[in-house]
Structures are given as C-alpha cells and as structure tokens.
Amino acid sequence: MSSETLFSKIIRREIPATIVYEDDDVLAFKDIAPQAPVHVLFIPKNEIIPTLDDLQPSQAHLIGKLALAAAEYARREGFAQDGYRIVMNCREDAGQTVFHIHMHLLAGAPLGHFGTPGR
C-alpha cells in the first residue's frame, strides 16, 4: 500500500486546497469538481486506507469520526436543517478516484434520488 496520495499532500499542505474543517483526526476541504453547491471531502489525517474494503475492524472508529465531522460542519454552516448527503465510494466502478478513504458531503440544493446506474 502506498502512503502517498493526493490527499496526503493536502494534509501536509504541499498542494493547495480550500480547507473548511480540521481537528486532530479529520481534515475537510472543498471538492475541486463539485457535484452540488456544497461539496466537501472529509478525510482521515493520520491513516491512509485506500478503500473501504481495506478498512480493518480496529479502524472502524475513523468512519464515525468522518461522519461526526461532516455533521458538525453542516450545523456550523447552517444547512443541517435543510438536509445534506454523505457518501463514500469504494473502488473505480463506484466512482472512487483517490485511493485514500474519504467521505463526500453534498448540500445546498435538493439532491433528488440517489444511485442511478450509468448517469
């Protein structure tokens, strides 16, 4: 498993990103190709896990930390009451392009139905 990803470079501030949330375990930044008016990626800072399939039981708490960070961000930014979506993609067929687990937060407009294959 490579320890070098685009996201690890963002964590180390080697490449620019619009960081909107950070704590000891999680970093969040705006997606460079947003799929909604608000599209933020939440990543674990201290462990590089390529896919959700690679997550070990001892690392399960990281998913909870990502979700809690996303919820905190949604409340802080004022769109939690209107609603938001969090999504994790696993591998190419699901749309994963960076192999460092991450959670997408999408909000800012009605998001409609989810998961239509081929679109």
C-alpha positions in Angstrom: 0.0 0.0 0.0 1.4 3.4 -1.0 1.5 6.0 1.7 1.5 8.8 -0.9 -1.8 10.1 -2.2 -3.1 13.4 -3.5 -4.8 13.7 -0.1 -1.7 13.1 1.9 -0.1 16.0 0.1 -3.1 18.2 1.0 -2.7 17.1 4.7 0.9 18.1 4.6 -0.1 21.4 2.9 2.2 20.6 -0.1 -0.6 21.4 -2.6 -3.3 23.9 -2.1 -6.9 23.2 -1.0 -9.7 25.2 0.4 -9.7 23.7 3.9 -13.0 24.2 5.7 -12.7 21.9 8.8 -9.9 20.4 10.8 -9.5 18.6 14.1 -6.9 16.2 15.4 -8.1 13.3 13.2 -10.1 14.8 10.3 -9.4 17.3 7.5 -12.1 18.6 5.2 -11.8 20.6 2.0 -13.9 21.7 -0.9 -14.0 19.3 -3.8 -12.4 20.7 -7.0 -15.1 19.3 -9.2 -18.3 19.9 -7.1 -21.4 17.9 -7.7 -23.6 20.2 -5.6 -23.4 23.8 -4.4 -21.7 22.5 -1.3 -19.3 19.6 -1.9 -16.7 18.9 0.8 -14.4 15.9 1.3 -13.7 14.6 4.8 -10.5 12.5 5.1 -8.7 10.8 8.0 -5.4 12.7 8.6 -3.4 10.0 10.4 -4.0 6.8 8.4 -4.1 6.2 4.7 -6.5 3.4 3.9 -7.0 3.0 0.2 -10.6 1.8 0.1 -13.5 1.0 2.4 -12.7 -2.7 1.7 -9.3 -2.2 3.2 -10.7 -0.8 6.5 -9.9 -3.1 9.5 -12.2 -3.6 12.5 -9.7 -1.7 14.6 -10.1 1.3 12.3 -13.9 1.4 12.2 -13.9 4.4 14.5 -12.5 6.5 11.7 -15.7 6.3 9.7 -17.6 7.6 12.7 -15.2 10.5 13.1 -15.6 11.4 9.5 -19.4 11.3 9.8 -19.4 13.4 13.1 -17.1 15.9 11.5 -19.4 16.2 8.5 -22.5 16.7 10.8 -20.6 19.3 12.8 -19.7 21.2 9.6 -23.3 21.0 8.3 -24.6 22.5 11.6 -21.9 25.2 11.7 -22.5 26.2 8.1 -26.3 26.4 8.6 -27.6 23.8 6.2 -28.1 20.8 8.5 -31.8 21.6 9.0 -32.4 21.7 5.2 -30.5 18.4 4.7 -27.3 17.0 3.3 -26.0 13.8 2.0 -22.8 11.9 3.0 -21.4 9.3 0.6 -18.4 7.0 0.4 -17.3 5.4 -2.9 -15.4 2.2 -2.9 -13.3 1.4 -6.0 -13.5 2.6 -9.6 -17.0 1.3 -10.5 -18.4 3.3 -7.6 -16.6 6.4 -8.7 -13.6 6.4 -6.3 -10.7 8.3 -8.0 -8.4 8.9 -5.0 -7.4 5.8 -3.0 -7.4 7.3 0.4 -10.8 6.8 2.1 -12.9 9.9 2.2 -16.5 10.9 2.8 -18.3 13.4 0.5 -20.7 15.9 2.0 -23.2 17.3 -0.6 -25.7 20.0 0.2 -27.0 23.4 -0.8 -29.8 22.3 -3.1 -32.4 19.5 -3.3 -30.3 16.4 -4.2 -33.1 14.2 -5.6 -32.9 10.4 -5.9 -29.6 8.7 -5.4 -27.7 5.9 -7.2 -29.0 5.8 -10.8 -26.5 3.5 -12.6 -24.9 4.9 -15.8 -25.6 8.5 -15.1 
